[in-house]
Amino acid sequence: MSRFDTDNFELDVIERSREKPVLVDFWAAWCGPCRVIGPVLERLADQNGDDWELRKLDTEKHPMIARQYRITSIPAVKLFVDGEVKDEFVGALPEQVIVDWLKKALPSRFHEQLKRAEALVAEGNLGEAHHLLWEVLENEPDDQHGITLMAQVELYSDPSKAAETAERIPLGSDRFETAEAIKALSRLFRYVETPDVLDDAPIKTDYLNAIRLLREGNNEAALEGFIDIILRNRYYDDDGARKAVIAIFKLLGEDHETTRTYRNPFANALY
C-alpha cells in the first residue's frame, strides 16, 4: 500500500483539507493511464508537501465514494479545500500541464487570512480588513481574491482608488464580475462629489439620495430607493439604478439575506 493511499476518506481528505489543500487521485489497478499519472503526482507531492497533500483512492475498493463524487472515468484528480472540491481534471495530463493547473487551482498561502478579511468586510470592519489585506498583498501582490477584497474596502473611502484596484482583475478571472460591480458602484459614488454631471430630472435628488445611503452602508434603504427609481424612470443615468442593484447583489452574494429579500421586488420592477 502506497503511503499516499487512504482508506479513511473522511479523515484524510475532508477533514484534512480544512487545514491544508488535499489532491485526490481516483485510480484503479487495471487502469493504464493511472499508472502513468500516479508517479507524477507522487513526485509533485514530495516536492510541494508544504503547500498541499496527495491522497490516492482506489475506486474498486471504495465504489460508494467514487459514485458520490461522480467518477465515471479515471484517472480523475480533484482538489479539496475546506471539505469541498475546488477544482478537478480527468486523464493522464503531462507533468508541466499539471504544474500549471496547480498554480491556478491552489488557494493562496494566505487562504486563512483572506477568509478572515472576507468576513471582516461582510461585517463592515473595513479598517481591520484593510490592515490584513495590506499584509497579504505585500507578500502576494497578484492574488486576485485579495485584490478584489481590497477594492471593496477602498470603495467606501476612495471610490477612484477602488476602481483603479479593480482594474487589475483581468477578463476571464473568476473575480472579474466582482471587480466590475466594484467599478460600477465607484462610478456612482463619485456622483456624490460631482452631482452636476448628472442630467437634471425630477428623479435626480432621489437617485443621489439612494447613492448616499449605499455609500453609508445602508444597503436595504439604498435598494428600495433604486428599485423605486427603476419603476419611475428606469433609464435615468443609462439604466444606472438597475446596474446599481445588480452590483449590490454581486457584492453581497446570492445567498445573502438582503439579496434574497430584494430579488423579487427588483425582478417585478423590471418586468
Solvent accessible surface area in square Angstrom, and as a share of the most:
residue,aa,sasa,rsa
1,M,173,0.77
2,S,40,0.26
3,R,171,0.62
4,F,17,0.07
5,D,32,0.16
6,T,4,0.02
7,D,93,0.48
8,N,71,0.37
9,F,16,0.07
10,E,101,0.45
11,L,106,0.53
12,D,35,0.18
13,V,0,0.00
14,I,17,0.09
15,E,74,0.33
16,R,73,0.27
17,S,2,0.02
18,R,121,0.44
19,E,131,0.59
20,K,43,0.18
21,P,20,0.13
22,V,0,0.00
23,L,0,0.00
24,V,0,0.00
25,D,0,0.00
26,F,0,0.00
27,W,53,0.18
28,A,0,0.00
29,A,69,0.53
30,W,162,0.57
31,C,4,0.02
32,G,28,0.27
33,P,67,0.42
34,C,5,0.03
35,R,150,0.55
36,V,97,0.55
37,I,1,0.01
38,G,4,0.03
39,P,71,0.45
40,V,22,0.13
41,L,0,0.00
42,E,48,0.22
43,R,104,0.38
44,L,6,0.03
45,A,7,0.05
46,D,86,0.44
47,Q,120,0.53
48,N,47,0.24
49,G,35,0.34
50,D,133,0.69
51,D,66,0.34
52,W,3,0.01
53,E,32,0.14
54,L,1,0.01
55,R,50,0.18
56,K,16,0.07
57,L,0,0.00
58,D,17,0.09
59,T,15,0.09
60,E,108,0.48
61,K,145,0.61
62,H,36,0.16
63,P,60,0.37
64,M,146,0.65
65,I,34,0.17
66,A,9,0.07
67,R,162,0.59
68,Q,117,0.52
69,Y,38,0.14
70,R,202,0.74
71,I,28,0.14
72,T,135,0.79
73,S,57,0.37
74,I,28,0.14
75,P,1,0.01
76,A,4,0.03
77,V,0,0.00
78,K,15,0.06
79,L,0,0.00
80,F,0,0.00
81,V,14,0.08
82,D,40,0.21
83,G,10,0.09
84,E,123,0.55
85,V,51,0.29
86,K,100,0.42
87,D,54,0.28
88,E,85,0.38
89,F,22,0.09
90,V,88,0.50
91,G,22,0.21
92,A,43,0.33
93,L,56,0.28
94,P,87,0.55
95,E,61,0.27
96,Q,109,0.49
97,V,70,0.40
98,I,0,0.00
99,V,38,0.22
100,D,62,0.32
101,W,38,0.13
102,L,9,0.05
103,K,148,0.63
104,K,175,0.74
105,A,2,0.01
106,L,40,0.20
107,P,25,0.16
108,S,21,0.14
109,R,162,0.59
110,F,28,0.12
111,H,46,0.20
112,E,98,0.44
113,Q,64,0.29
114,L,4,0.02
115,K,80,0.34
116,R,112,0.41
117,A,0,0.00
118,E,81,0.36
119,A,41,0.31
120,L,1,0.00
121,V,23,0.13
122,A,90,0.70
123,E,118,0.53
124,G,52,0.50
125,N,61,0.31
126,L,48,0.24
127,G,57,0.55
128,E,81,0.37
129,A,0,0.00
130,H,72,0.32
131,H,112,0.50
132,L,32,0.16
133,L,0,0.00
134,W,137,0.48
135,E,75,0.34
136,V,1,0.01
137,L,24,0.12
138,E,109,0.49
139,N,88,0.45
140,E,37,0.17
141,P,72,0.45
142,D,116,0.60
143,D,23,0.12
144,Q,63,0.28
145,H,31,0.14
146,G,0,0.00
147,I,5,0.02
148,T,3,0.02
149,L,5,0.03
150,M,13,0.06
151,A,0,0.00
152,Q,26,0.12
153,V,9,0.05
154,E,12,0.05
155,L,0,0.00
156,Y,67,0.25
157,S,90,0.58
158,D,58,0.30
159,P,11,0.07
160,S,61,0.39
161,K,102,0.43
162,A,0,0.00
163,A,17,0.13
164,E,124,0.55
165,T,14,0.08
166,A,0,0.00
167,E,110,0.50
168,R,119,0.44
169,I,7,0.03
170,P,68,0.43
171,L,148,0.74
172,G,74,0.72
173,S,20,0.13
174,D,133,0.69
175,R,75,0.27
176,F,52,0.22
177,E,114,0.51
178,T,25,0.15
179,A,0,0.00
180,E,70,0.31
181,A,8,0.06
182,I,0,0.00
183,K,46,0.19
184,A,30,0.23
185,L,2,0.01
186,S,0,0.00
187,R,79,0.29
188,L,3,0.01
189,F,0,0.00
190,R,89,0.32
191,Y,23,0.09
192,V,38,0.22
193,E,114,0.51
194,T,67,0.39
195,P,40,0.25
196,D,130,0.67
197,V,100,0.57
198,L,10,0.05
199,D,108,0.56
200,D,128,0.66
201,A,34,0.26
202,P,134,0.84
203,I,6,0.03
204,K,28,0.12
205,T,98,0.57
206,D,59,0.31
207,Y,0,0.00
208,L,12,0.06
209,N,76,0.39
210,A,1,0.01
211,I,0,0.00
212,R,94,0.34
213,L,41,0.20
214,L,2,0.01
215,R,54,0.20
216,E,134,0.60
217,G,45,0.43
218,N,64,0.33
219,N,30,0.15
220,E,80,0.36
221,A,30,0.24
222,A,0,0.00
223,L,0,0.00
224,E,101,0.45
225,G,22,0.21
226,F,0,0.00
227,I,15,0.07
228,D,57,0.30
229,I,2,0.01
230,I,6,0.03
231,L,116,0.58
232,R,124,0.45
233,N,59,0.30
234,R,65,0.24
235,Y,150,0.57
236,Y,16,0.06
237,D,30,0.16
238,D,105,0.54
239,D,13,0.07
240,G,0,0.00
241,A,1,0.00
242,R,59,0.21
243,K,71,0.30
244,A,1,0.00
245,V,0,0.00
246,I,79,0.40
247,A,5,0.04
248,I,4,0.02
249,F,3,0.01
250,K,81,0.34
251,L,35,0.18
252,L,44,0.22
253,G,27,0.26
254,E,108,0.48
255,D,119,0.62
256,H,77,0.34
257,E,124,0.56
258,T,8,0.05
259,T,1,0.01
260,R,144,0.53
261,T,80,0.46
262,Y,24,0.09
263,R,84,0.31
264,N,103,0.53
265,P,56,0.35
266,F,10,0.04
267,A,38,0.29
268,N,112,0.57
269,A,17,0.13
270,L,31,0.16
271,Y,210,0.80
